[in-house]
Amino acid sequence: MRRPPLIPASAPISRKRRMTTAPNPNDSLENAATFQAARTQTWIWWISGLLLLATMLNYMDRQTLANLKVRITTELSLTNKHYGDLEWGFGWSFAAGSLFFGFLSDRISVRFLYPAVLLTWSAIGVMTGFCSDYKSMLTCRILLGFFEAGHWPCALRTTKIVLDETKRTMGNSILQSGGAIGAILTPPVILMIVGNNDSPGAWRSPFIVIGALGVVWAIVWLFSTRAGDLPAPNPEQHDDLPPDKGFLKEMLTNRKFWTLVPVVICINMTWQLIRAWLPAFLQEGRGATEKAALLFNSAYYIAADVGCIAAGAASLWLARKGLGIHRTRLLVFGLCAAMTSLTIVAARLPLGAGLYGVLLIVAAGSLGLFPCYYSLSQETSVRHMGKTAGLLGALAWLVSSPMQTAFGKVVDETHSFDKGLAWAGVAPIIALIALIVAWPRESDAAADRGEVKPG
């Protein structure tokens, strides 16, 4: 069998190969550099799947405490305010981590930064299983929040590099849906490990088992990527953009950034309050058994995952139909905000099918908000993507985290979760108004024409 002739280095590249390797002119400079590696579409979506799994682990480590809240607070003699303080500590350390890793992801390749962050938060999750009192639990929760925050700047930088603008909302939906999957899996995993074991300390094993899963992800990530896939940002590619020291000035004058500040605060507040208090609301507020509450918690996040993927798919479909990228995002965001506001109804319903049904609608809407937000945040800056995501995340957690303690305090005083639940779902309406009123009109037109305009 004859070998095919070698192609000289000077030979022209075929049109098919050029289309595979050449970046879309609408993509960012980072995309242009990255796609010289000529990775296939299969690899691109494989990486998106790994991002989903990383988000899943992020939420499993986070949600283990919420799902075991009644056991832990009883055994360690903690009040609802104490539990709220644990979530507050997690949130403020998450804010600090968002800033730290946001800046770091703009300097270091996420190929190595990402697994390092994930392995660290996984180890802290394991350590939580050995806590013996409020102070040790608070310490672990603060450390967990700090390192879990590194997931988002790393993940968003990855989706911006490997996905063009038309696919990015769908890619962000896949990324965010991992949170719902993690929350779905956590209750049955806990039930499998703990079962009907009511003995003291039975709650510790889930923290250890779930935390250990991070090692597997890190190994797969390193074998799935290579040096040229996710390079560190190169300042020489951005001569026309502000240097690192110009980030603060750029953000202070960036209208898109300031529009997204109330948006991310409001949607984060809704998601985090319900995430932290739903199992306790069902058990202590409505009289559900632990098993019933855990199983419904899984159903809640199944609905959230469906809502997240549906939001991304709807945005992709409507954009292809010619509605316009920005108008599509607003439409999807508005529908999801209307769905979350049904917490007002849920707060008045007794335990039963009606309450469960309304909560499932709330779930779909609350996670469907995030793909739209992520896609908008990726348009705020080209050079400072990681820092922008980190700063927005930090502001969201700084404002929303104290609400956890306030929520717990109200529950201790009123012996009811209803008032806090009702208000938690209304916040995204404020976010929608901010987007409609304050987002730059020229950005609307540019997005709808398929143009990418740096913030």
N, C-alpha and C positions, 0 to 999 in steps of 0.2 A: 504493500500500500504506500503510495507516494505521500510525502508530507506536503501540506499546503505551503505555497511560497510565502516567505517572510515579507512583511510590509515594511518598506523603508520608513525611517523616522520622518522623512519629509513628505511622505504620501499624505494626500488630503484625507481628512476624517469623514466618514460617511455621514449622510444627513441624519440617519437613525441614531448614530452614536452621539452626534452633536446635540440632538434633542435630549439625550439621556444625561449628558455631562454639563451642558451649558445652563447657567442659572436663568431663571425668569428675570427679565429686566425690572419687574415690579418688586422683586425680593430685596431684602436688605443686603448690605455688603457682606455681612456675616454668612448669609446663605450662599452668596456667590463664591466665597472662599471655600466653604464647606463642601459644596456639591461638585467641586473638582475631584473629590474622592469617588464620584460616579457610583454611589450606592443605589441599590435597586429599590423599587417601591415596596417590595416584600420586606426588606430590611427596615425601611422607614416605619412601616406599620408594626413591625416586630418591636422596634424601640418604643413606639407608642404603647404597646402592650406592657413592656417593662415599666414604663412610667405609671401605668394603671396599677401594676402590682406594688410599686413603691408607695403609691398613695394608699393602697389597701393596707399595707403593713403600718404605715403612718397612723391610720385610723384605728387599726386593731390595738396597737400599743396605747393609743389615747383613750379608746372607748372601754377598755377593760375595767377601768376604775368606775365609770358611769354605770356599767352593767352590774358591778358588784357593790355598788354604793350602799345598799341597805345592809349587807353583811359586814362590810368594812366599818361603817359608821357605828354599827351596833357593837362590834368586837372591840374597836378602839375608843369607844365612848365619845364620838364626835357629834356635834350638832349640825343642823343644816347650814348654819353660818360657817362652821369649820369647813364643811364640804365646799361651800361657795368660795372660801378663802383658798382652798386647794386649786380650784379652777381659775381664780384670780391670779394666783402665783404662776400657774401654767401660762395664762394669757400674757402677762407682762413680760415673762421671760421669752415667750414666743415673739413678742414685739422686738425685744433686744436682739434675739437671734435672726429675725427677719432683716434687720439693718446690717448686722455683722456679716451674714452669709450673702446678703444682697451685694454688698461691696466686694466680698471675696469672689463671688461668681463672675464678676466683671474683670477679674485679674487672673484667675486660675482655671484651667480646663476642668469642666464639670465631669469629664470622664473619671477623674480621680477624686475630686471633691465630693461628688455625689455618694459613692459607696462609703467614703470615710464618715460622712455625716450620718448615713443610714446605720452603719455598724455601731456608731456611738450611741444613737438614741435607742437602738435595740438592746445594747448592754444595760442602759439605764432602766429600760423596761424590765429586764431580768432582776435588777437590783430592787425594784419596787416590791417584788415578791418577798423580800426579806425585811421590809419595814415593820417596826414594832410599836410606833407611836405617831402622834400628829406631826412632830418636828421632822422625823425621818421621812415620812410620807410627803411633807411639804418640800423638803430638799430634793427628793427624787422628782417630784412633779415640776419643780422649777427647772431642773436640769433637762428633763424630758422636753419641756416646752422650748427651751433654747435650741436644742439640736434638731428637734422635729421641724423647726422653722426653716432650716436649711433646705428642706425638700423642695419648697416652692420656687425660690429663685433658680435652683438647679434645673427643676423640671420645666419651668417656663422658658429658660434660656435654651433648653434642648428642643422644645417644640418650635420655638422661633427659628432655630437653625435648620431643622430637618423638614419643616412643613412650610409650604408657601401660603399666602394669605387666604386663598379660597378654601384650603383644607384645615386651616388653623383652628377655627371654631370647633370643627368636628374632632380634631386632635385634642383640643382642650377638654371637650366633653369626655373623651376616653380617659384622659388624665384624671379629671375630677371624679368620674364615675367610680374610680378605684376607692374613693372614700366611702361611697355607699356600699360597695362590695365588702370592704373591710368591716363596716358596721353590721352588715348582714351576717357575715361569718362569725363575728365575735360571740354573739349569744349562743349559737349551737356548739361552738368550740368550748365555751365555758360549761355548758350543760354536759358535754361529753366528758370533760375533765372532772368536774365537781359532782354532777349528777344530783343525787339526794343526800349527799354527804353534808350534814349540818355541823360537823365537829369544828372546833376552833382552828383557824389556820387553813381551812379547806380552800379559801379564796386565793392562796398564794401561788399555787401551781399554774393557773392560767397565765399569770404575768411572766413566769419563767419560760413556759412552752412557747407562747406567742412571741416573746422577745427574741428567742433563739432562731426564729425563722429568717431574720435579717441576713444571716451569714449566707444562706442559699442564694438570696437575691444578689448580693454583692459579687459572688463568684460568677453568676450568669451574666451580669452586666459587664464585667471586665472581659469575659470571653466573647461578648457580642459586639464590642466596640474596639476601635483601634485609634492610634494617635491622631490621625488626620480627620476623624469624624467629628469630633467636638473640641476644636482647638480653643485655647485661651484667646480672648479678644486681642487683636493686634492694633495698637493705637495708630500705626502707620496707614491702616486702611481707612482711617477716619480723620484725615487731615482737615476736612471741611467742617468738622464737628468740634464742640468744646472739649478741652482736655478734661481729665479726671477732676482736677481742682475746680472746674467750671460747673460741676454737677448741681451744686446748691443754687447757683444763679439761674441755671437753666430751669430747674424745678419751680423756683419762685415766680418765674415769668411764664410758666407753661399752663395755659388754661385747661388743657385736657387733664393734666395731673390734678388740679384743684377741683375739677368737676367730679373726678373719680374718688376723692377723699370721702364725701358723704355717702357715695354709692357703696364703697367697700365696707365702711363702718356699719351701714344699715343691713346689708345682706349677711355680713359676718355675725352681727348681733342675733339675727333671727336663727341662723344655722346653729351657732354655738350654744345659745340658751336652750333650745329644744334638744340638741344633742346631749347636753349635760343633765337635763332634768326629766326627760321623757320616762325612763324606767321608774324613777321615784314618783312621778305624777301618776302613773298607772297603778303602782303598788300602794303607795301611801295616800294618794289623793282620790283614787277611784276603787281601791279594794281588790285589785287584780292579784293573783298569786304570782310568785317569782317566776315560775315556769311560763305562765301565760304572758307576763310582761316581757320576758326575754324573747319569746317566740314572736310576739307582735313587734318587738323592736327590730327583729330581722325583716319582718314584712314591711315595716316603715321604710327601711333603707333599700329594700327591693324597689319600692315605689319611688324613692328618691333617685335611685340609679336609672330607672326607666325615664323619669323626668329629665335627668341630666342628658342621657343619650338622645332622647326625643328633642330636647332643645337644640342640640348640635345638629341633628339630622334635619330638623325643620329649618334651621338657618341655612344649611347647605342647599336644601331643596328650593326654598324661596329665592335665594340668591341666584340659583341657576335658572329660575323662572323669570328673572329680570326685575325683581322687586327692588334690588339695591342692597348692598351689604349692610350699611348702617341702619336703614329703615327696617331691615329684617331683624337686626339685633334688638332694636327698640320694641318691635312688635312681640318678639319672643319674651323679652324681659318683662314687658307689661303684663302679658298673660300669666307669667310665673308669679309676679308680684300680687296679682289678683287672687291667685290660688293660696298664697301664704296668708293672706288676710283672713282666711276662713278660721284661723285660730280663735277669732271672736266667737264663732259658732261653737267650736270644740269646747271652749271653756264653760259653756252652759249645758253640755250634754252629759248624761250619766254613762256609766260603763255599759258598753253594748255595741251592736253593729253600726249604729249611727255614728258614734264617737270614733270608732275605728276607721270607718269610711272617710270621714272628714279629715282625720289625721293623715291618711294615705294621700289625699289630694294635696294637703299642706306639704307633705314630704316631697312629692314630685316637683312642686313649685319652688321649694326652698333650695334644692340643689340645681334646678334648671337655670337659676339666675347666674351661676358662676361661669359657665362657658362664655356667656355674653360679656361679662365683666373682664375675664382674662383676655379676650380678643381685643377689647377696647384698651386695656392696660398695655398691651404689646405695641400700641400705636403711639404711646406717649413719648418714647425716646428710642433712638437707634443705638447710640453709643452707650447709654446708661440703662439698658434693659434690666439687669440684675438689681441695681441700686434702686431703680424706680419701683420694681415689684416689692423689694424689701421694705422701702419706706412706706408704701401704701399698706402693706401687711402690718407693719409696726403700728401705724396710726389706727388701723382697724382694731387691733388687739388692745392697744392702750385705752381706747374709749370703751370698747365692749366688755372687757374683762371685769372691771369693777361691778358691772351689772350682775355678775354671778353671785357676788357676796350680797348685793342688794336683794336679789331674788331669794336667796336663802334666808335672809333676815325677815323678809315679808312672810315667807312660809312659816318660820318659827313664831312670828307674832300673830298671824291670822289663821294658822293651821290649814291653809288652802293654797293650792298652786294656780288657781283659776285666773286671778288678776294678772300675774306675771305671764302666763301662757297667752292670754288674750292680746297683750300689748306686744309680745315678741314677734308676732306675725305681721304686724302693721308696718314695721320699719321699711321694708322694700318699696312701699308706695312713695315714701319720701325720696328714696334713691331714684325711682323712675322720674319724678318731677325734676330732680337735679339734672338728669340726662337730657330731658326735653328742653329745659330752660337754658342750661349753661354750656352744653357741648358745642364747640365751634361749628358754625354753619358751613364754613368752607371745608371742614373736615368731613361733614356729611356728604357733600357733593363729590369730594375726592374719593371717598370710600365707595360711593355708589357707582363711580366710573371705573372702579377697580384700581385706582391709583394709591400708592403708599406714600404718605407725606410724613416725614419725621416730625416728632413733637418739638 
